[in-house]
């Protein structure tokens, strides 16, 4: 079993930046590690993912050019650097781990989740 703990959320003004962390314990982070976000009255939405072994990265169109996902293998941690934040980025951000082969962007395809961290962007 892997336990995931997110941190780094908070309140920031539009145009600001935050860096989220997803630290894993129990076993190595999955083959794919993702960030999703869940805003009120919306479904959980794919934000970004990284392939643990190669570092290949993937982004939703809505965050391309503003968010950067990265990993630190030694710390078993994945980061999400969020720049040029917009009010529509407000949500609870979750990291998810997937050990099966094949990149997926649906929340149901990730078997392990953290508790989430709130990001609020004020206008």
Secondary structure, DSSP 8 states (H G I E B T S, - for coil): --EEEEE--EEEETT--EEEEEEEESS---SEEEEEEE-TTS--EEEEEEETTT--EEE-TTTTTTEEEEEETTTTEEEEEE-S--GGG-EEEEEEEE-SSS---SGGG--EE---EEEEEE-
